[in-house]
Amino acid sequence: MADLLVRGVDDALVQALKQRAGAHGRSAEAEHRAILAAALLMPPRQKLAELLASMPDVGSDADFQRPAQTAEAADVFG
């Protein structure tokens, strides 16, 4: 396993890291490893176009049109 040394880190970031580590019940070093793993090893986010293209065809657009509004339908609390 390799070592990683980060120089010139702002004091506010170090303090935030220590607070976050304490909230999770681990050392600052362990928290640093967890943050790096979460940021670098997570699967890449799917692009919106890919997500939309993966949606199944569930019918025609007419299936989702609102019916014409009548006086009866407009008075839902009457």
N, CA, C and O atoms as a GROMACS GRO file, in nm:
protein
  312
    1MET      N    1   0.085  -0.116   0.000
    1MET     CA    2   0.000   0.000   0.000
    1MET      C    3   0.090   0.124   0.000
    1MET      O    4   0.192   0.126   0.069
    2ALA      N    5   0.053   0.224  -0.076
    2ALA     CA    6   0.134   0.345  -0.091
    2ALA      C    7   0.095   0.450   0.013
    2ALA      O    8  -0.013   0.446   0.071
    3ASP      N    9   0.187   0.542   0.034
    3ASP     CA   10   0.162   0.656   0.122
    3ASP      C   11   0.133   0.778   0.036
    3ASP      O   12   0.183   0.789  -0.076
    4LEU      N   13   0.053   0.867   0.089
    4LEU     CA   14   0.018   0.989   0.018
    4LEU      C   15   0.039   1.106   0.112
    4LEU      O   16  -0.012   1.107   0.224
    5LEU      N   17   0.115   1.205   0.068
    5LEU     CA   18   0.142   1.323   0.148
    5LEU      C   19   0.085   1.443   0.075
    5LEU      O   20   0.117   1.466  -0.042
    6VAL      N   21   0.002   1.519   0.142
    6VAL     CA   22  -0.058   1.637   0.082
    6VAL      C   23  -0.006   1.759   0.157
    6VAL      O   24  -0.029   1.774   0.277
    7ARG      N   25   0.064   1.845   0.085
    7ARG     CA   26   0.122   1.965   0.146
    7ARG      C   27   0.037   2.087   0.114
    7ARG      O   28  -0.036   2.090   0.016
    8GLY      N   29   0.049   2.188   0.200
    8GLY     CA   30  -0.014   2.316   0.174
    8GLY      C   31  -0.166   2.315   0.184
    8GLY      O   32  -0.233   2.391   0.115
    9VAL      N   33  -0.220   2.231   0.269
    9VAL     CA   34  -0.365   2.224   0.288
    9VAL      C   35  -0.408   2.336   0.381
    9VAL      O   36  -0.348   2.356   0.486
   10ASP      N   37  -0.510   2.407   0.342
   10ASP     CA   38  -0.562   2.518   0.421
   10ASP      C   39  -0.606   2.469   0.559
   10ASP      O   40  -0.663   2.360   0.572
   11ASP      N   41  -0.580   2.550   0.661
   11ASP     CA   42  -0.616   2.512   0.799
   11ASP      C   43  -0.765   2.485   0.815
   11ASP      O   44  -0.805   2.398   0.892
   12ALA      N   45  -0.847   2.560   0.742
   12ALA     CA   46  -0.992   2.539   0.752
   12ALA      C   47  -1.031   2.400   0.699
   12ALA      O   48  -1.122   2.336   0.753
   13LEU      N   49  -0.963   2.354   0.594
   13LEU     CA   50  -0.991   2.220   0.542
   13LEU      C   51  -0.948   2.112   0.640
   13LEU      O   52  -1.018   2.012   0.657
   14VAL      N   53  -0.834   2.132   0.702
   14VAL     CA   54  -0.786   2.036   0.802
   14VAL      C   55  -0.884   2.027   0.917
   14VAL      O   56  -0.916   1.918   0.965
   15GLN      N   57  -0.933   2.141   0.963
   15GLN     CA   58  -1.029   2.143   1.074
   15GLN      C   59  -1.159   2.074   1.033
   15GLN      O   60  -1.216   1.998   1.111
   16ALA      N   61  -1.205   2.102   0.910
   16ALA     CA   62  -1.328   2.038   0.862
   16ALA      C   63  -1.310   1.887   0.851
   16ALA      O   64  -1.402   1.811   0.882
   17LEU      N   65  -1.192   1.843   0.808
   17LEU     CA   66  -1.163   1.700   0.799
   17LEU      C   67  -1.167   1.636   0.937
   17LEU      O   68  -1.224   1.528   0.954
   18LYS      N   69  -1.107   1.702   1.036
   18LYS     CA   70  -1.107   1.648   1.172
   18LYS      C   71  -1.248   1.642   1.229
   18LYS      O   72  -1.282   1.545   1.297
   19GLN      N   73  -1.330   1.743   1.203
   19GLN     CA   74  -1.468   1.742   1.253
   19GLN      C   75  -1.548   1.630   1.187
   19GLN      O   76  -1.623   1.558   1.253
   20ARG      N   77  -1.530   1.617   1.056
   20ARG     CA   78  -1.603   1.511   0.985
   20ARG      C   79  -1.557   1.373   1.033
   20ARG      O   80  -1.639   1.283   1.049
   21ALA      N   81  -1.428   1.358   1.056
   21ALA     CA   82  -1.376   1.230   1.106
   21ALA      C   83  -1.435   1.199   1.243
   21ALA      O   84  -1.475   1.085   1.269
   22GLY      N   85  -1.440   1.299   1.330
   22GLY     CA   86  -1.498   1.278   1.463
   22GLY      C   87  -1.644   1.239   1.456
   22GLY      O   88  -1.690   1.155   1.533
   23ALA      N   89  -1.717   1.301   1.363
   23ALA     CA   90  -1.859   1.269   1.347
   23ALA      C   91  -1.879   1.125   1.301
   23ALA      O   92  -1.980   1.062   1.332
   24HIS      N   93  -1.781   1.072   1.226
   24HIS     CA   94  -1.791   0.935   1.177
   24HIS      C   95  -1.716   0.836   1.267
   24HIS      O   96  -1.712   0.716   1.237
   25GLY      N   97  -1.658   0.886   1.375
   25GLY     CA   98  -1.591   0.797   1.471
   25GLY      C   99  -1.463   0.735   1.418
   25GLY      O  100  -1.432   0.620   1.450
   26ARG      N  101  -1.388   0.810   1.339
   26ARG     CA  102  -1.262   0.757   1.289
   26ARG      C  103  -1.155   0.866   1.288
   26ARG      O  104  -1.185   0.983   1.308
   27SER      N  105  -1.034   0.826   1.264
   27SER     CA  106  -0.923   0.922   1.262
   27SER      C  107  -0.931   1.010   1.137
   27SER      O  108  -1.000   0.976   1.041
   28ALA      N  109  -0.860   1.121   1.140
   28ALA     CA  110  -0.855   1.209   1.024
   28ALA      C  111  -0.795   1.135   0.904
   28ALA      O  112  -0.837   1.155   0.791
   29GLU      N  113  -0.697   1.051   0.931
   29GLU     CA  114  -0.635   0.975   0.823
   29GLU      C  115  -0.734   0.876   0.760
   29GLU      O  116  -0.740   0.862   0.638
   30ALA      N  117  -0.810   0.808   0.845
   30ALA     CA  118  -0.910   0.714   0.794
   30ALA      C  119  -1.020   0.788   0.719
   30ALA      O  120  -1.069   0.740   0.617
   31GLU      N  121  -1.057   0.905   0.768
   31GLU     CA  122  -1.159   0.986   0.699
   31GLU      C  123  -1.108   1.031   0.563
   31GLU      O  124  -1.181   1.031   0.464
   32HIS      N  125  -0.981   1.070   0.558
   32HIS     CA  126  -0.918   1.112   0.433
   32HIS      C  127  -0.923   0.997   0.332
   32HIS      O  128  -0.956   1.018   0.216
   33ARG      N  129  -0.890   0.876   0.376
   33ARG     CA  130  -0.897   0.760   0.288
   33ARG      C  131  -1.039   0.735   0.238
   33ARG      O  132  -1.060   0.703   0.121
   34ALA      N  133  -1.137   0.749   0.328
   34ALA     CA  134  -1.276   0.726   0.292
   34ALA      C  135  -1.324   0.829   0.189
   34ALA      O  136  -1.395   0.795   0.094
   35ILE      N  137  -1.284   0.954   0.208
   35ILE     CA  138  -1.322   1.059   0.113
   35ILE      C  139  -1.261   1.032  -0.024
   35ILE      O  140  -1.328   1.044  -0.126
   36LEU      N  141  -1.132   0.996  -0.026
   36LEU     CA  142  -1.067   0.967  -0.153
   36LEU      C  143  -1.132   0.848  -0.223
   36LEU      O  144  -1.157   0.852  -0.344
   37ALA      N  145  -1.161   0.743  -0.148
   37ALA     CA  146  -1.224   0.624  -0.207
   37ALA      C  147  -1.361   0.658  -0.263
   37ALA      O  148  -1.395   0.614  -0.373
   38ALA      N  149  -1.440   0.734  -0.189
   38ALA     CA  150  -1.575   0.770  -0.235
   38ALA      C  151  -1.569   0.855  -0.362
   38ALA      O  152  -1.652   0.840  -0.451
   39ALA      N  153  -1.472   0.946  -0.368
   39ALA     CA  154  -1.462   1.035  -0.483
   39ALA      C  155  -1.404   0.968  -0.606
   39ALA      O  156  -1.444   0.998  -0.718
   40LEU      N  157  -1.310   0.876  -0.585
   40LEU     CA  158  -1.237   0.822  -0.699
   40LEU      C  159  -1.281   0.683  -0.743
   40LEU      O  160  -1.258   0.645  -0.857
   41LEU      N  161  -1.343   0.607  -0.655
   41LEU     CA  162  -1.380   0.470  -0.689
   41LEU      C  163  -1.528   0.453  -0.718
   41LEU      O  164  -1.571   0.343  -0.754
   42MET      N  165  -1.606   0.558  -0.704
   42MET     CA  166  -1.749   0.546  -0.731
   42MET      C  167  -1.770   0.534  -0.882
   42MET      O  168  -1.693   0.590  -0.960
   43PRO      N  169  -1.874   0.464  -0.924
   43PRO     CA  170  -1.899   0.453  -1.068
   43PRO      C  171  -1.931   0.590  -1.127
   43PRO      O  172  -1.992   0.673  -1.060
   44PRO      N  173  -1.890   0.613  -1.251
   44PRO     CA  174  -1.918   0.744  -1.311
   44PRO      C  175  -2.068   0.766  -1.326
   44PRO      O  176  -2.145   0.673  -1.348
   45ARG      N  177  -2.108   0.891  -1.313
   45ARG     CA  178  -2.250   0.923  -1.326
   45ARG      C  179  -2.294   0.905  -1.470
   45ARG      O  180  -2.219   0.934  -1.563
   46GLN      N  181  -2.416   0.857  -1.487
   46GLN     CA  182  -2.471   0.837  -1.620
   46GLN      C  183  -2.515   0.971  -1.678
   46GLN      O  184  -2.573   1.053  -1.607
   47LYS      N  185  -2.487   0.993  -1.805
   47LYS     CA  186  -2.528   1.116  -1.870
   47LYS      C  187  -2.679   1.115  -1.889
   47LYS      O  188  -2.739   1.009  -1.906
   48LEU      N  189  -2.740   1.234  -1.887
   48LEU     CA  190  -2.885   1.244  -1.900
   48LEU      C  191  -2.934   1.181  -2.030
   48LEU      O  192  -3.035   1.110  -2.030
   49ALA      N  193  -2.864   1.205  -2.139
   49ALA     CA  194  -2.906   1.147  -2.267
   49ALA      C  195  -2.906   0.995  -2.262
   49ALA      O  196  -2.996   0.931  -2.317
   50GLU      N  197  -2.805   0.936  -2.194
   50GLU     CA  198  -2.800   0.790  -2.181
   50GLU      C  199  -2.915   0.740  -2.094
   50GLU      O  200  -2.975   0.636  -2.124
   51LEU      N  201  -2.945   0.813  -1.988
   51LEU     CA  202  -3.055   0.774  -1.900
   51LEU      C  203  -3.188   0.778  -1.974
   51LEU      O  204  -3.268   0.684  -1.964
   52LEU      N  205  -3.211   0.885  -2.048
   52LEU     CA  206  -3.336   0.896  -2.124
   52LEU      C  207  -3.347   0.788  -2.232
   52LEU      O  208  -3.454   0.733  -2.254
   53ALA      N  209  -3.236   0.759  -2.298
   53ALA     CA  210  -3.237   0.656  -2.402
   53ALA      C  211  -3.262   0.518  -2.344
   53ALA      O  212  -3.313   0.430  -2.415
   54SER      N  213  -3.229   0.496  -2.218
   54SER     CA  214  -3.248   0.364  -2.157
   54SER      C  215  -3.390   0.341  -2.107
   54SER      O  216  -3.426   0.229  -2.071
   55MET      N  217  -3.472   0.445  -2.105
   55MET     CA  218  -3.610   0.430  -2.057
   55MET      C  219  -3.692   0.351  -2.158
   55MET      O  220  -3.680   0.374  -2.278
   56PRO      N  221  -3.774   0.258  -2.110
   56PRO     CA  222  -3.855   0.177  -2.204
   56PRO      C  223  -3.967   0.260  -2.266
   56PRO      O  224  -4.012   0.359  -2.209
   57ASP      N  225  -4.009   0.217  -2.384
   57ASP     CA  226  -4.123   0.281  -2.451
   57ASP      C  227  -4.250   0.230  -2.384
   57ASP      O  228  -4.280   0.111  -2.390
   58VAL      N  229  -4.323   0.318  -2.319
   58VAL     CA  230  -4.440   0.275  -2.242
   58VAL      C  231  -4.573   0.312  -2.305
   58VAL      O  232  -4.678   0.295  -2.243
   59GLY      N  233  -4.571   0.362  -2.424
   59GLY     CA  234  -4.695   0.397  -2.490
   59GLY      C  235  -4.679   0.522  -2.574
   59GLY      O  236  -4.568   0.572  -2.593
   60SER      N  237  -4.790   0.569  -2.625
   60SER     CA  238  -4.785   0.689  -2.709
   60SER      C  239  -4.802   0.814  -2.623
   60SER      O  240  -4.849   0.807  -2.510
   61ASP      N  241  -4.762   0.926  -2.679
   61ASP     CA  242  -4.774   1.051  -2.606
   61ASP      C  243  -4.920   1.082  -2.571
   61ASP      O  244  -4.946   1.148  -2.470
   62ALA      N  245  -5.013   1.035  -2.652
   62ALA     CA  246  -5.155   1.060  -2.626
   62ALA      C  247  -5.200   0.999  -2.494
   62ALA      O  248  -5.297   1.046  -2.434
   63ASP      N  249  -5.131   0.894  -2.450
   63ASP     CA  250  -5.166   0.831  -2.322
   63ASP      C  251  -5.146   0.926  -2.205
   63ASP      O  252  -5.205   0.906  -2.098
   64PHE      N  253  -5.064   1.028  -2.224
   64PHE     CA  254  -5.030   1.116  -2.114
   64PHE      C  255  -5.092   1.256  -2.127
   64PHE      O  256  -5.059   1.345  -2.049
   65GLN      N  257  -5.180   1.275  -2.225
   65GLN     CA  258  -5.244   1.405  -2.241
   65GLN      C  259  -5.356   1.420  -2.140
   65GLN      O  260  -5.426   1.324  -2.106
   66ARG      N  261  -5.371   1.542  -2.093
   66ARG     CA  262  -5.480   1.570  -1.999
   66ARG      C  263  -5.612   1.579  -2.074
   66ARG      O  264  -5.617   1.631  -2.186
   67PRO      N  265  -5.718   1.528  -2.012
   67PRO     CA  266  -5.848   1.540  -2.078
   67PRO      C  267  -5.893   1.686  -2.079
   67PRO      O  268  -5.850   1.765  -1.995
   68ALA      N  269  -5.978   1.719  -2.174
   68ALA     CA  270  -6.031   1.856  -2.182
   68ALA      C  271  -6.102   1.888  -2.052
   68ALA      O  272  -6.177   1.805  -1.999
   69GLN      N  273  -6.080   2.007  -2.001
   69GLN     CA  274  -6.136   2.044  -1.872
   69GLN      C  275  -6.278   2.096  -1.890
   69GLN      O  276  -6.303   2.185  -1.972
   70THR      N  277  -6.370   2.041  -1.813
   70THR     CA  278  -6.510   2.086  -1.817
   70THR      C  279  -6.540   2.161  -1.688
   70THR      O  280  -6.458   2.162  -1.596
   71ALA      N  281  -6.654   2.222  -1.681
   71ALA     CA  282  -6.694   2.297  -1.561
   71ALA      C  283  -6.699   2.203  -1.441
   71ALA      O  284  -6.661   2.242  -1.330
   72GLU      N  285  -6.746   2.080  -1.460
   72GLU     CA  286  -6.752   1.985  -1.350
   72GLU      C  287  -6.612   1.949  -1.298
   72GLU      O  288  -6.589   1.945  -1.177
   73ALA      N  289  -6.524   1.924  -1.389
   73ALA     CA  290  -6.389   1.884  -1.351
   73ALA      C  291  -6.314   1.997  -1.282
   73ALA      O  292  -6.229   1.973  -1.196
   74ALA      N  293  -6.344   2.121  -1.318
   74ALA     CA  294  -6.274   2.235  -1.260
   74ALA      C  295  -6.312   2.254  -1.115
   74ALA      O  296  -6.229   2.303  -1.037
   75ASP      N  297  -6.432   2.218  -1.074
   75ASP     CA  298  -6.478   2.239  -0.937
   75ASP      C  299  -6.456   2.110  -0.857
   75ASP      O  300  -6.551   2.035  -0.830
   76VAL      N  301  -6.333   2.086  -0.819
   76VAL     CA  302  -6.302   1.964  -0.747
   76VAL      C  303  -6.338   1.969  -0.600
   76VAL      O  304  -6.348   1.864  -0.536
   77PHE      N  305  -6.357   2.087  -0.543
   77PHE     CA  306  -6.389   2.100  -0.399
   77PHE      C  307  -6.535   2.136  -0.376
   77PHE      O  308  -6.573   2.166  -0.263
   78GLY      N  309  -6.614   2.132  -0.477
   78GLY     CA  310  -6.753   2.179  -0.464
   78GLY      C  311  -6.850   2.081  -0.419
   78GLY      O  312  -6.968   2.112  -0.405
   0.00000   0.00000   0.00000
